[in-house]
């Protein structure tokens, strides 16, 4: 039994929504960090509305991510229940971590309006919240990589040109895993900046390929 292309396209639309909203969310956070931790609150104050909108966009994106996984489970559960069940579990595991990272951003926002003891030594609080955000994002990225393996297996199983998509997704998943592990390695084992950039590029490109594949109706198996 093959998965319906309609469900696959709906999953692709959810994945595209997640990609667009999370790119705005994460890109906004990174831009506000230019100048180091000491400048973060000032940047947020100057662009408060954009920061607030990015938080809403990130929240929407991760809800869409859950929806994508649910649609893929519905589409493939009859023919590849174990793989798509693992895929769904990995997505479900990642979303609370991502939402917790958004929670750190909301705490940054609350520092702008803090008074009394809460307003004392804001730079230390900013540094702790930013480090917490980074750690949660790194943990989330582990699951972002792992879920691409069962998704890639589903693509390979579909046959035809989808096998190339599956191979690309597998490479993308490996890129995320390397990106997770690299900061934890000793300095002597760390990858050079060009290699880090290449790995990040492969990871992002793999997800773009997956989005297009789903939007084109990935559920249609080759004859």
C-alpha positions as CSV (number, residue, x, y, z in Angstrom):
1,X,0.0,0.0,0.0
2,X,1.4,3.4,-1.0
3,X,1.1,6.6,1.0
4,X,-1.2,9.2,-0.6
5,X,0.4,12.1,-2.4
6,X,-2.2,14.4,-0.9
7,X,-1.0,13.7,2.7
8,X,2.6,14.0,1.5
9,X,1.9,17.4,0.0
10,X,0.2,18.5,3.2
11,X,3.3,17.4,5.2
12,X,5.5,19.3,2.7
13,X,3.4,22.4,3.3
14,X,3.8,22.0,7.1
15,X,7.5,21.5,6.7
16,X,7.8,24.6,4.5
17,X,5.9,26.6,7.1
18,X,8.3,25.3,9.8
19,X,11.3,26.2,7.6
20,X,10.2,29.7,6.9
21,X,9.0,30.6,10.4
22,X,11.9,29.1,12.2
23,X,14.4,30.8,9.8
24,X,12.8,34.1,10.7
25,X,12.9,33.2,14.4
26,X,16.5,32.0,14.6
27,X,17.8,34.6,12.2
28,X,16.3,37.4,14.3
29,X,17.8,36.0,17.5
30,X,21.2,35.7,15.8
31,X,21.0,39.3,14.5
32,X,20.1,40.6,18.0
33,X,23.3,39.0,19.4
34,X,25.6,41.0,17.2
35,X,27.9,42.9,19.5
36,X,27.9,40.2,22.2
37,X,25.8,39.5,25.3
38,X,26.3,43.1,26.6
39,X,24.4,44.5,23.6
40,X,21.5,42.0,23.5
41,X,19.1,43.8,25.7
42,X,19.7,47.1,23.8
43,X,19.1,45.4,20.5
44,X,15.9,43.8,21.8
45,X,14.7,47.2,23.1
46,X,15.3,48.8,19.7
47,X,13.6,46.0,17.8
48,X,11.1,44.7,20.4
49,X,8.2,44.2,18.0
50,X,10.4,42.2,15.5
51,X,11.6,40.1,18.4
52,X,8.1,39.5,19.7
53,X,6.9,38.5,16.2
54,X,9.9,36.2,15.8
55,X,8.9,34.4,19.0
56,X,5.4,33.9,17.7
57,X,6.8,32.7,14.4
58,X,9.1,30.2,16.1
59,X,6.1,28.9,18.1
60,X,4.0,28.5,15.0
61,X,6.9,26.8,13.2
62,X,7.4,24.1,15.8
63,X,3.7,23.4,16.0
64,X,3.8,23.0,12.2
65,X,6.7,20.6,12.7
66,X,4.5,18.4,14.9
67,X,1.8,18.6,12.3
68,X,4.3,17.5,9.6
69,X,5.3,14.5,11.6
70,X,1.6,13.6,12.4
71,X,0.8,13.7,8.6
72,X,3.8,11.6,7.7
73,X,2.7,9.1,10.3
74,X,-0.8,9.0,8.9
75,X,0.6,8.6,5.4
76,X,3.1,5.8,6.0
77,X,2.0,4.0,9.1
78,X,0.3,1.2,7.2
79,X,3.4,0.3,5.2
80,X,6.3,1.4,7.3
81,X,5.0,1.7,10.8
82,X,8.3,1.2,12.7
83,X,10.2,3.8,10.7
84,X,7.5,6.4,10.7
85,X,6.8,5.8,14.3
86,X,10.5,6.4,15.1
87,X,10.3,9.6,13.0
88,X,7.3,10.8,14.9
89,X,8.9,10.0,18.3
90,X,12.1,12.0,17.4
91,X,10.1,15.0,16.3
92,X,8.0,14.9,19.5
93,X,11.2,14.7,21.5
94,X,12.7,17.7,19.9
95,X,9.8,20.1,20.1
96,X,9.7,20.6,23.9
97,X,13.5,21.4,23.8
98,X,12.8,24.0,21.1
99,X,9.9,25.5,23.0
100,X,12.1,25.7,26.1
101,X,14.6,27.7,24.0
102,X,11.7,30.0,23.1
103,X,11.0,30.3,26.8
104,X,14.5,31.6,27.3
105,X,13.7,34.3,24.8
106,X,10.6,35.2,26.6
107,X,12.6,35.6,29.8
108,X,14.9,37.9,27.9
109,X,11.9,40.0,26.9
110,X,10.7,40.1,30.5
111,X,14.1,41.6,31.6
112,X,13.2,44.8,29.6
113,X,10.3,45.4,32.0
114,X,11.9,44.1,35.2
115,X,12.0,46.3,38.3
116,X,13.4,46.0,41.7
117,X,15.7,43.0,42.5
118,X,14.9,41.4,39.2
119,X,16.5,44.4,37.4
120,X,19.8,44.0,39.2
121,X,22.8,42.8,37.3
122,X,20.9,42.2,34.0
123,X,24.0,41.4,32.0
124,X,24.6,38.3,34.1
125,X,21.0,37.2,33.6
126,X,21.3,37.8,29.9
127,X,24.5,35.7,29.6
128,X,22.8,32.8,31.5
129,X,19.7,33.0,29.3
130,X,21.7,33.1,26.1
131,X,23.9,30.2,27.1
132,X,20.7,28.3,28.0
133,X,19.2,29.1,24.6
134,X,22.3,27.8,22.9
135,X,22.4,24.6,24.9
136,X,18.7,23.9,24.2
137,X,19.2,24.6,20.5
138,X,22.1,22.2,20.4
139,X,20.1,19.5,22.0
140,X,17.3,20.1,19.6
141,X,19.6,19.9,16.6
142,X,20.5,16.3,17.6
143,X,16.9,15.3,17.1
144,X,16.6,17.4,13.9
145,X,19.4,15.2,12.5
146,X,18.1,11.9,13.8
147,X,14.6,12.3,12.4
148,X,16.1,12.7,8.9
149,X,17.3,9.1,8.9
150,X,13.9,7.4,9.0
151,X,12.6,10.1,6.6
152,X,15.5,9.2,4.3
153,X,14.7,5.5,4.6
154,X,11.1,6.2,3.6
155,X,12.4,8.1,0.5
156,X,14.8,5.3,-0.5
157,X,12.0,2.7,0.0
158,X,9.8,4.7,-2.4
159,X,12.2,4.0,-5.2
160,X,13.1,5.8,-8.4
161,X,14.6,9.3,-8.0
162,X,13.4,9.3,-4.4
163,X,16.4,7.2,-3.6
164,X,18.6,10.2,-4.3
165,X,16.5,12.3,-2.0
166,X,16.9,9.6,0.7
167,X,20.7,9.6,0.3
168,X,20.7,13.4,0.6
169,X,18.6,13.3,3.7
170,X,21.0,10.8,5.2
171,X,23.9,13.1,4.6
172,X,21.9,16.0,6.0
173,X,21.2,14.0,9.2
174,X,24.9,13.2,9.5
175,X,25.6,16.9,9.2
176,X,23.3,17.7,12.1
177,X,24.9,15.0,14.2
178,X,28.4,16.4,13.4
179,X,27.2,19.9,14.2
180,X,25.9,18.7,17.6
181,X,29.1,16.8,18.5
182,X,31.7,19.3,17.2
183,X,31.3,21.9,20.0
184,X,31.7,19.1,22.6
185,X,35.0,17.9,21.2
186,X,38.4,18.9,22.5
187,X,39.8,22.0,20.7
188,X,42.4,19.8,19.0
189,X,39.6,17.7,17.5
190,X,37.3,20.6,16.5
191,X,36.6,21.0,12.8
192,X,38.0,24.1,11.0
193,X,35.4,26.9,10.2
194,X,35.2,26.0,6.5
195,X,34.2,22.4,7.4
196,X,31.6,23.7,9.9
197,X,30.1,26.0,7.2
198,X,30.0,23.1,4.7
199,X,28.3,20.8,7.1
200,X,25.7,23.4,8.0
201,X,25.1,24.0,4.3
202,X,24.6,20.3,3.6
203,X,22.2,20.0,6.5
204,X,20.0,23.0,5.4
205,X,20.1,21.9,1.7
206,X,19.0,18.4,2.6
207,X,15.9,19.8,4.4
208,X,15.1,22.0,1.4
209,X,15.3,18.9,-0.8
210,X,12.9,17.1,1.6
211,X,10.5,19.9,1.4
212,X,10.3,19.9,-2.3
213,X,10.1,16.1,-2.4
214,X,7.1,16.2,-0.1
215,X,5.4,19.0,-1.9
216,X,5.7,17.1,-5.2
217,X,3.8,14.2,-3.6
218,X,6.5,11.9,-2.1
219,X,3.9,9.2,-1.4
220,X,3.7,8.1,-5.1
221,X,5.9,5.1,-5.5
222,X,7.6,4.3,-8.7
223,X,6.4,1.4,-10.7
